[in-house]
């Protein structure tokens, strides 16, 4: 979960109001699918459960556009764990249960009703996150058909910049340079360890919104981009991004990769990993099928088909469980991969005694690559867009496909 974001500032609230106004200007005045007997939209109850309250201006901007929606905020910080042995038992649960029962729309970051019977009126759940892996076995997903949408697409800009940062830190020996600066030392790193990225080959495993944003920046540096998807993307239409896109980012038409790979089995994956990669970026969702997808066998394939000394550099910004972590440590020690940037680990937080902390060729950050002051702006932009589509009876953006696990 990309959960550590800043509060909406006054400037952000004004932006959200502008976004809602844009939706309003493009909306029809009458929508039959959400009209009551008096000709107006059915009354809705929107429950927002984030870690803190949104500013009143942000709430007003939603209420002005959708006056038939009553809005209740219930910050998750109000829920205090009563007993560490039973973390699901929290103070304030009774009030939250009552709100769940009356809500028709839920926006949340980390709190779903325990079971469908607890939310009999819900017609839409919007998650302010991209992944749903933590909920795959939750009764709301397994035992209900309540539409669930995610904020997939909003993480592309910050995460792609994070990936670019890790590539540059490594290529320019920045850690050494910064250490020299702290010690007031004018010293150049070994020129043999410095390089640029023109002509480098970067494989992106999972070509969704984040992968496409990474591809755009990589392509701008002159890199050759190779994409891997679970399903074949053999036509121009199939390669288009149908999800939410932050304007000016990503690869909307799927035109950047020079080669596309696809498949569900090891043979297809190994064909992709054999493509002489200098970098491998993991941007795919964590599902039962992708858990420990990259393990000792895959590191061996990468190493044996790479022309770069020390093997490819790995960047993981998806979920720690995508990589078999002990196998990664072994591969780093044996020189099968020349380094790794890990914004996610298994478990999280990464234990202080993990060998990864002491490895000079490893960058570790505490699951922050998607964070930024624009986070909530963009999450509510997706939500507002879906309110508009819900009014019209149109297909929702980023609706979770339960069978796929994302």
Beta strands, then each sheet from edge to edge (+ up, - down):
strand 1: 44-49
strand 2: 69-73
strand 3: 80-81
strand 4: 90-91
strand 5: 105-108
strand 6: 124-127
strand 7: 148-149
strand 8: 201-205
strand 9: 224-229
strand 10: 259-262
strand 11: 279-282
strand 12: 313-316
strand 13: 339-342
strand 14: 362-364
sheet 1: 2+ 1+ 5+ 6+ 7+
sheet 2: 3+ 4-
sheet 3: 10+ 9+ 8+ 11+ 12+ 13+ 14+
end
